[in-house]
């Protein structure tokens, strides 16, 4: 098995750069490639009922198909008053996958009569490492905050225009990307995965 190359289950170049940066910060000399390096492998359907299940599903599928250690993540927004929803359905909350504007509009409408003290929410991410022999490990990252009543800002994506991280006065969509990188939920989960990669991949 080639232990110098890792594959990340994404076709998102930004996510690839983010993990490459984290590996470099940790002085891990692996060559990280995205799923685009294996175009014949179809995208994995996220049929799990938790973030961890979906991340593991994607990681194991790529590890088996490529013979490489594989990393995958799954994330979403969890709203306390909605018992953790949208959760794993965050990307398709309004029905059509990836319609950020419709998802945000629906969520804000559902919370329209909820007062500020009860609008707590958190971005949650599960990051999984899977080896071709079936070994697996999952880490979790969270970014707590609150949902504004009105969307503000043009940066970010998803629910970012309404999500104000804890300790900030601006929404995610108003914050510069470099500041988001310091504390975002996915980066937190990836950083927790670093010692596991060092231990299991070698």
C-alpha positions in Angstrom: 0.0 0.0 0.0 1.3 3.5 -0.9 1.3 5.3 2.5 2.7 8.5 1.1 -0.5 9.4 -0.8 -3.8 10.2 0.9 -7.1 10.7 -1.0 -9.7 13.2 0.2 -13.3 12.4 -0.7 -14.2 15.7 -2.3 -14.2 17.4 -5.7 -14.1 20.8 -3.9 -10.7 22.5 -4.5 -11.1 24.7 -1.5 -11.6 21.8 0.9 -8.5 20.1 -0.6 -6.4 23.3 -0.1 -7.7 23.5 3.5 -6.6 20.0 4.4 -3.3 20.4 2.6 -2.6 23.5 4.7 -3.4 21.6 7.9 -1.1 18.7 7.0 1.7 21.1 6.1 1.3 22.9 9.4 1.7 19.5 11.2 4.7 18.7 9.1 3.1 15.6 7.6 4.7 15.0 4.2 1.9 13.2 2.5 0.7 13.9 -1.1 -3.0 14.7 -0.8 -5.2 14.2 -3.9 -8.9 14.7 -4.3 -11.4 12.3 -5.8 -10.8 14.1 -9.1 -7.6 12.0 -9.4 -9.9 9.0 -9.9 -12.7 10.2 -12.2 -14.0 6.6 -12.8 -15.1 6.3 -9.2 -18.6 7.6 -8.8 -19.7 9.9 -6.1 -20.9 8.1 -3.0 -24.5 8.5 -1.9 -24.8 9.8 1.6 -27.3 7.2 3.0 -26.1 7.4 6.6 -28.3 8.9 9.4 -25.4 10.7 11.1 -22.5 12.9 10.0 -20.1 10.2 11.1 -21.9 7.4 9.1 -21.8 9.5 6.0 -18.1 10.4 6.4 -17.2 6.8 7.0 -19.2 5.6 4.1 -17.3 7.9 1.7 -13.9 7.2 3.2 -14.3 3.4 3.2 -15.6 3.5 -0.4 -12.6 5.4 -1.7 -10.1 3.4 0.4 -11.3 0.2 -1.1 -11.5 1.5 -4.6 -8.0 3.1 -4.6 -6.0 1.1 -2.1 -5.1 4.4 -0.4 -5.8 5.8 3.0 -8.9 7.9 2.5 -10.3 10.9 4.4 -13.9 12.2 4.1 -16.1 14.6 6.0 -19.7 15.4 6.4 -21.1 18.5 8.0 -24.1 20.7 8.4 -26.0 23.1 10.7 -27.7 21.9 13.8 -30.2 24.2 15.4 -31.0 23.6 19.1 -34.7 24.5 19.0 -35.2 22.2 16.0 -33.6 19.3 17.9 -30.5 19.3 15.8 -32.1 19.9 12.4 -31.4 20.5 9.6 -28.4 18.3 10.5 -27.5 15.8 7.8 -30.3 17.3 5.6 -28.6 20.8 5.6 -27.8 20.8 1.9 -31.3 19.8 0.9 -33.5 21.3 3.7 -35.8 23.0 1.2 -36.0 19.9 -1.0 -33.4 20.4 -3.8 -29.8 19.6 -3.0 -27.5 22.5 -3.0 -30.1 25.3 -3.2 -28.4 27.5 -0.5 -30.8 30.4 -0.9 -34.0 28.3 -0.6 -32.5 26.4 2.4 -31.7 29.6 4.3 -35.0 31.2 3.4 -36.9 28.2 4.7 -34.9 27.9 7.9 -35.3 31.6 8.8 -39.0 31.3 8.1 -39.3 28.3 10.5 -37.5 30.3 13.2 -39.4 33.6 12.6 -41.2 33.5 15.9 -38.2 32.3 17.9 -36.6 34.9 20.2 -32.8 35.6 20.1 -32.0 33.6 23.4 -33.4 30.5 21.8 -31.7 30.7 18.4 -28.5 28.8 19.3 -27.0 26.7 16.6 -23.8 25.1 15.7 -22.0 23.9 12.6 -20.9 20.3 13.1 -18.4 18.2 11.1 -17.4 14.6 11.3 -14.1 13.8 9.6 -13.2 10.1 9.0 -10.0 8.3 8.1 -10.4 4.8 6.6 -7.6 2.5 5.5 -7.9 -0.2 2.9 -7.8 -2.9 5.6 -10.9 -1.6 7.2 -9.3 0.4 10.0 -11.3 3.6 10.7 -11.3 6.6 13.0 -13.7 9.6 13.3 -13.2 13.0 14.8 -15.7 15.8 15.3 -15.5 19.6 15.1 -18.0 22.2 16.1 -18.5 25.9 15.7 -21.2 27.2 18.1 -23.1 30.4 17.4 -26.5 31.9 16.9 -28.8 32.5 14.0 -29.6 36.0 13.1 -33.1 36.9 12.0 -31.9 38.5 8.8 -29.2 37.3 6.4 -26.1 39.6 6.1 -22.9 39.4 4.1 -22.0 37.9 0.7 -19.1 35.6 1.6 -19.3 31.9 2.5 -22.1 29.7 1.5 -25.0 27.7 2.9 -26.3 29.2 6.1 -23.3 31.5 6.6 -25.2 34.8 6.0 -27.4 34.2 9.0 -24.9 32.4 11.3 -23.0 34.4 13.8 -20.2 32.5 15.5 -19.8 32.6 19.2 -17.6 35.5 20.2 -18.1 37.4 16.9 -20.2 40.4 16.0 -20.4 39.5 12.3 -21.9 36.6 10.4 -19.8 34.0 8.8 -20.6 35.6 5.4 -19.2 38.9 6.7 -15.9 37.5 8.1 -12.8 37.3 5.9 -11.9 33.7 4.8 -8.7 33.6 6.7 -10.5 34.3 10.0 -13.1 31.6 9.2 -10.2 29.1 8.6 -9.0 29.7 12.2 -12.0 28.2 13.9 -14.3 26.6 11.4 -15.9 23.3 12.2 -14.3 21.3 9.3 -10.8 22.6 10.1 -11.3 21.7 13.7 -12.3 18.1 12.8 -9.4 17.8 10.3 -6.9 19.1 12.9 -8.1 16.4 15.4 -7.5 13.8 12.7 -3.8 14.8 12.3 -2.4 12.7 15.2 -4.6 9.8 14.0 -3.1 10.0 10.5 0.4 10.1 12.0 -0.3 7.0 14.1 -2.3 4.9 11.6 -0.7 5.8 8.3 2.8 6.2 9.6 
